[in-house]
Amino acid sequence: MLIKIALLFISVGSAAAALKNPRKLYRENDDESLLPSLYTDPIDGIDYRLPNNTIPRHYDIWLSTDIHEGEFDFEGIATIQIEALEDTQEITLQIRELTILNVKLMRSTGGSIQSNVPFRIRDDVEFLIITPSQQLIKETIYLVEIKYIGTLRDDDAGFYRSSYIDETGNVKWLATTQFESTDARHAFPCYDEPGIRSSFSISIRHDVSYTAISNGPQESRVPDGGNYVVTTFKTIPSVQSYLIAFIVSDFAYIENNDGSVPHRIFAKSESIKAGDADLALTASVYLLEKFEEYVNISYSLDKMDQAAMPDFAAGAMENWGLVTYREPYLLFNEITGRARDRENVIATISHEFAHQWFGNLVSPAWWSYLWLNEGFATLYENHLTHLAYPNERWIDTFLVETVQPVLEVDANPNIRPMTYYVENPIRIDFLFDSVAYSKSGSVLKMFQYAFGEETWRKGLNYYLIARAYNNGAPEHLHENLQRAVNEDNLGSDINVDVIMSSWETQSGFPYITVVRNDNELTFSQSRFMYTNQDSENLWWVPINYVVASNPDFSNTKPDFWLEGTQQNVSLRGFSIPKPFTNNDWIIVNIQQTGYYRVLYDRTLWDLILQELHPYGNGYEKIHLFNRAQLIDDSFHFARAELLDYDVFLGVMRYMEKETDYIPWASANRANNLMSRWLSGSSAYPRYQSFMRNLVEKVYNKYGVNIIDGEQRVDRYVRAIAINLACQAQLPSCLTDTANLLENVLREDSIMAPDLVAPIYCNGMRLRTNLSARFIFMLSRLSNSNSPSERNSIITGLGCTENPETLTNILLWALDPNNDNLSVTERSRLLLSPINMGEESIQVLISILASQREELIQFNLLTTLCSNIAARIHSERSNTLFMSQLIDLQFIGALSMSQVNNYMNNALTILNWQENKLKSIDEFFDLVELQATTTTELETTPTTTEQITPTTTTEQTTTTDSGAMNMVLGGIVLKFAILISFLL
Ligand SMILES: [Zn+2]
């Protein structure tokens, strides 16, 4: 399954959401508070596992639904062929929220043994225990027929209901399924474990005006009295219960006429008519063929259906032959869609198609090995897309959007390992975390490169063939990769099981310290964590490196393995794989294909910094991915107090020449934290000036206009450049974005979709003529029904850097008489300025003081306090915040423990500043000194001087805020009129 939940505006306090949303949060949320799935006690004392004394050989499922009438009750008959594995008195299956009407036991030939078999239900473990009067005999096949009723759920799980409003304004209901991980038992009694496979035949009785689809192709559709028909599907051979799916709906579809496999894309008819499924269809035909070619095994089923669901809990689900999606992950509109939206569709289809082999053809023996599904799907979500669209740099973005972000999460001392045993269904759901997806994908990528693509591919092919229509465990993967490694003579010392297990069964990942003494190179490994804790973990680490005098970054095979029994290894003389001189820098982990960080001794860092120095041209000698690695590693080593910030800032200096997305993505993530920590401090203006200098070239290259035919990554780097340049107060950025925003709003035209987020926000920063843009923004908000546009406007409003305007916006957000915002939008608007720096935080603290009643009324008080606490950047803010907290405790709005928590959190950034500011200031002293000595002849005024003079700004502010108050009143009134008119 591809887990994606709706993007949270602010992720602080959203631990549960972060757990379920690895990929999405990394991309669109920079908060360091992403919480991984932590070690929990895996066993709660209850045995949830099936007893394994009987197993299913075949299911015949018959279901009847009246969903076309909005009727939610359904009926079912499950006839299950079972085999007794031992002599037993009981048959145990799993059910959830079903009412069993009758159980019948028959011989395999159909003759009745007992027509009304007693049964009992154990709610704690969701067991249906059937107790026939006669003992079942070992190795004998029986038929168990279970009649039952149930209700379509409303929580997007099991057999559930969904609805949408059609073009004529009518509500249309549909019935659909989402079974992974343990909800198949809600649609029919079954052996609901991933390692248990069986064939399935499915029939559904439904209204003639609706269509039923399922995993297999339709076999027949026959009248069944009145307006009913029964649709029967071709039997699916050997599948686990969670991959079964069916949909009863009035959806329309499009289909292909080419390709070896028939593809259909189902969606609401208006989406089909608008052409929103066209991209998915074209991409699907192409991607499935590419993956068949890659694994050299044909797709198993006769057809591939995909459906876009109006209500869907995850991002998508790989049900065999019937993949289901949340609408935005399958549908794409050429006019309104962003590059990211297109990417989400293509990457999600790739992910789900990879599952058709990894997960479906071979299922995980138990949920402990969920990474065998999700790790491969994450890897191929990019790699398969790269094979299909080789010019779109899918492999490149994997590094900065998957590997580097998960290294951050995986540094948590309480993180779980990839292989992790749990039984309780709730805990099983929590395994769908960033370890199962991003970490496992990154670790698998490391082995793909360490063993080499050809060997890797061959090994995967052996694995899939050996375990086809069966379940798989890591040992099966290891054994088949070993076969390929041996055949390709990669070295007798390569024990795949030992090597890979060290990554699968241990938590976290290593950092490699590299020390050079004359002719000796020492590599040592330790677990990387932000806190200073002991760890015994050691890994088998593929090490390779490049030296300055021979800068060949193309071969990613290991030069040697740092063994899982070695804390360190010293190489000298002939044992050194690549010789070097004392003037050579060394870069370890070529193209950062290894899942680890690299910490150099100071001499080596200095040589690297020399090469990267902006006054030289050496940076291009170092591979693009390793430039991104140097930024990411140096920043996180500084964060972990293993390196000084001056090294990180020194690496960053070369960015003034960099215009590629990959290093900028790493730099952007680091900046998100750096700017937050420095905001409000004495060093912040110097940091802004430093960033302004770094971002100027890339900003000038990309500007604020989309260029026809450019790559998706060009659009991503443009958005970063705009955000960073405007944050750093680059005057051209402030005016360009403000002008573009004003023009688009004034002319009531459409902003290019990729520019909406960066321009709606940054276009609000410039204080000059702010009121015009503000009025237009509110007017557009009042006219917009599009949730995504409304969100962009709301976020944009919070980007204003004028405290008085911001105050007015927030008062409007909390005005109880303002019914133009939904509850969620009110909260979004309130928190929209949270990452905008010191001044905005002070405005939020003043709102805490003046709008207590409203904050309590809308249940926003604790959310606001915890968000402010995480962003206290100055002593002044801290004093103001503390005094509010004491008052709030005094009036009983906050408890003592809440207040203590907030007060402690509020010290985090201040403590950091106290420890780090001195060395950061020294770094800026040096940079400024160098700048003065080398740019004496330049006559361009400094960028700070180009900013509108303060006095003018203040005058504008005053005028603006008066106008805005009137506007706000007017808009409220306008919304009220609009609403009363509609009613
Ligand atoms: Zn998946």
Boltz pocket constraint, residues with backbone or C-beta under 6 A from the ligand:
constraints:
  - pocket:
      binder: B
      contacts: [[A, 1], [A, 2], [A, 3], [A, 316], [A, 318], [A, 351], [A, 355], [A, 373], [A, 374], [A, 377]]
      max_distance: 6.0
